Amino acid sequence: MERDIRIEFARDFKTRAAENSNRLAALIRETVPAVSDAASHQFAGAAFVVTAGL
């Protein structure tokens, strides 16, 4: 992460990222009920990593 950002911005960014990851995990569980809670969170995290790497 960049060094010249405010700590408040970094905290807000991380909070929003976690909220969005939780929302995606919930959508996955809604769409595919057979997927476990842990698996939906792992998938959501992987999706964000792949997207960030683009």
N, C-alpha and C positions, 0 to 999 in steps of 0.2 A: 504494500500500500504506500501511497505517496507520503512523504514526511511533512509536507507543508499544508496539511489539512487540519482543521480544528477538531479537537477530540469530540466535541458535541456532534459534529457532522458524522464522524466515524461511528459513534454510538447509535445515532439515528439510522444510519445506513444498515448497520448490522441488525438492528431491531426490525426494520422493514424487510430485510432479506429473510429473517427467520419467520416473520409473519407470512410472507409470500410462499415460503417453502411449506409451511403448515397448511396453507390454503390449497396448494397444489396436491399435497399428500391427501387431503380430505377429498378433493375432486377425484383422485385416482381410486380411493376406497369406494366412493359413491358409484363410479363407473364400473369398477371391477371388484365386486364384493369379496371375491375369493382371495384378494391380496391382503396380507396382514398389515397391521399398523406399522410395524418396523420396516417391512418391505416397501410400503408406500413412501415412507420418509427417506429411505435409501434411494429410491427411484427419483424422488423430487430433488434430493441433493445432487445426484448424478446429472440430472437435467440442467440444473443451474451451472454445474462445473463445465459441462459440454457447451452450454450457451455462452458462458463467459470466455471460453477459449476460442470462440469463432472470430 
